[in-house]
Amino acid sequence: MAIIINLDVMLARRKMRSRELAERIGITEQNVSLLKSGKVKGVRFDTLERICQALECQPGDIIEYRRDPEDG
């Protein structure tokens, strides 16, 4: 997959647990886990905004595009 989710990296940098983030942004801990693993097809902008507010970061700190070597 060319879109990489770095939520686990940002959580570690902020010394925050998934549970605390989930409580702060109003989603389940399971959904935070799915986001961290990249097993989601999308994320709502309002959810992304709340994550960025809680972690004091930019969307680009969480979501990264990497060119797939198989695409040439």
C-alpha positions as CSV (number, residue, x, y, z in Angstrom):
1,M,0.0,0.0,0.0
2,A,1.3,3.4,-0.9
3,I,-0.4,5.3,2.0
4,I,1.3,4.8,5.3
5,I,-0.3,5.6,8.6
6,N,2.3,6.8,11.2
7,L,-0.1,7.1,14.1
8,D,1.9,4.7,16.3
9,V,5.0,6.9,15.8
10,M,3.1,10.1,16.8
11,L,1.6,8.4,19.8
12,A,5.1,7.3,20.9
13,R,6.5,10.8,20.4
14,R,3.8,12.3,22.5
15,K,4.1,9.5,25.1
16,M,0.3,8.8,24.7
17,R,-1.5,5.5,24.8
18,S,-4.1,4.5,22.3
19,R,-6.7,4.4,25.0
20,E,-6.0,8.1,26.0
21,L,-6.2,9.2,22.3
22,A,-9.5,7.3,21.9
23,E,-11.0,9.0,24.9
24,R,-9.8,12.5,23.8
25,I,-11.1,12.2,20.3
26,G,-14.3,10.3,21.0
27,I,-13.7,7.0,19.1
28,T,-13.2,3.5,20.3
29,E,-9.8,2.1,21.2
30,Q,-10.5,-0.6,18.6
31,N,-10.9,2.0,15.9
32,V,-7.6,3.7,17.0
33,S,-6.0,0.3,16.7
34,L,-7.4,-0.2,13.2
35,L,-6.1,3.3,12.2
36,K,-2.6,2.4,13.6
37,S,-2.4,-0.8,11.7
38,G,-3.6,0.8,8.4
39,K,-6.5,-1.6,8.1
40,V,-9.0,1.2,7.3
41,K,-10.1,2.3,3.9
42,G,-10.4,6.0,4.9
43,V,-10.6,8.4,7.8
44,R,-13.1,11.3,8.2
45,F,-11.6,14.8,8.1
46,D,-13.2,15.6,11.4
47,T,-11.6,12.5,13.0
48,L,-8.3,13.5,11.5
49,E,-8.7,17.0,12.8
50,R,-9.4,15.7,16.4
51,I,-6.3,13.4,16.2
52,C,-4.1,16.4,15.1
53,Q,-5.5,18.5,17.9
54,A,-4.9,15.8,20.5
55,L,-1.4,15.0,19.3
56,E,-0.5,18.6,18.4
57,C,0.6,17.7,14.9
58,Q,-0.2,18.1,11.2
59,P,-2.0,15.6,9.0
60,G,1.3,14.9,7.2
61,D,2.8,13.8,10.4
62,I,0.3,10.9,10.5
63,I,-0.4,10.1,6.9
64,E,2.5,9.5,4.4
65,Y,2.6,8.6,0.7
66,R,5.3,6.3,-0.4
67,R,5.6,5.3,-4.1
68,D,5.1,1.6,-4.6
69,P,8.2,0.2,-6.3
70,E,6.0,-2.1,-8.3
71,D,4.3,0.9,-9.9
72,G,7.5,1.9,-11.6
